[in-house]
Amino acid sequence: MSRLILSVDGVVIKEFTLAKERTTIGRKAHNDVQIEDTFLSGEHAAITMIGNDCILEDLDSTNGTVVNGKPIKRHLLKSNEVIEFGDYKVNFVDETDYTGENFLFSRMVRTKTVKPINE
């Protein structure tokens, strides 16, 4: 399962679970993730889930979408990447990511000592 953690100036404001095939982000109230800031377009960006992959797409917004400091039009998100919308930062967390810290943590938690059958 994937989550978005919305923050501004380092303070977490809200957390969203990506449960739909397509999650919209923008200033207007009908968006799944509404950020009331004039920097954002009414329909600014969308995240589409395809299998375990989450693809972020800028919806031709006025000010663009930035991931890890680089402007994007379309981007395959990886766990712990940071999406920026003006002063707002959205941390993408993918708990199905089998690389990096999430994988190492899940391996430490799930690892059991198994004795060989012949002992």
Secondary structure, DSSP 8 states (H G I E B T S, - for coil): -EEEEEEETTEEEEEEEE-SSEEEEESSTTSSEE---TTS-TT-EEEEEETTEEEEEE-S-SS-EEETTEEESEEE--TT-EEEETTEEEEEEETT--SHHHHHHHHHHH------TT-
